[in-house]
């Protein structure tokens, strides 16, 4: 489930398919997570919470959204990663994911500082 990109940066993968990782491109702000999403969902996130979610021209053509880790709540991040996992599973052969175990945050992700919007 954990892997590395071509540049050595850590990513989360499902059966070798990208799910999420730290945004390493210079166009992204520091402490930004890039997460697989579909383009319709990305548009909704950008409209609903532009202080939390954004996209740069570099990432625009890809089905991902950039997430400011200092602004995202833990419940929203959990939902986003769950949706990302489902999308990644769809890209794998036999993509139903029915036999896959439930997603559990890796230890490194559990220690990320988060601000809950509701608090």
GILINNOR-V227768 format. One record per backbone hydrogen bond with DSSP energy under -1.0 kcal/mol. CO is the residue of the C=O (numbers start at 0). NH is the residue of the N-H. E is the energy in kcal/mol with one decimal. If there is no record, write none. Layout:
<<CO;NH;E> <CO;NH;E>>
This chain:
<<0;12;-4.1> <2;10;-2.4> <4;7;-2.1> <8;4;-2.6> <10;2;-2.9> <11;18;-2.6> <11;19;-1.5> <13;16;-1.9> <16;13;-2.4> <18;35;-2.7> <19;11;-3.7> <20;33;-3.6> <24;27;-2.2> <30;68;-2.0> <31;22;-2.9> <32;66;-2.9> <33;20;-2.0> <34;64;-2.1> <37;41;-2.5> <38;42;-2.0> <39;43;-1.8> <40;44;-2.6> <41;45;-2.8> <42;46;-2.1> <43;47;-2.7> <44;48;-2.7> <48;51;-1.8> <48;52;-2.7> <51;67;-3.0> <53;65;-2.6> <55;59;-1.8> <58;61;-1.8> <61;63;-2.3> <62;36;-2.8> <64;34;-2.5> <65;53;-2.1> <66;32;-2.5> <67;70;-1.9> <67;71;-1.1> <71;114;-1.0> <72;76;-2.5> <73;77;-2.3> <74;78;-2.4> <75;79;-2.6> <76;80;-2.6> <77;81;-2.2> <78;82;-2.4> <79;83;-2.2> <80;84;-2.3> <81;85;-2.0> <82;86;-2.2> <83;87;-2.4> <84;88;-2.5> <85;89;-1.8> <88;91;-1.0> <91;94;-1.5> <93;95;-3.8> <96;99;-1.4> <105;109;-1.7> <106;110;-1.0> <108;111;-1.2>>
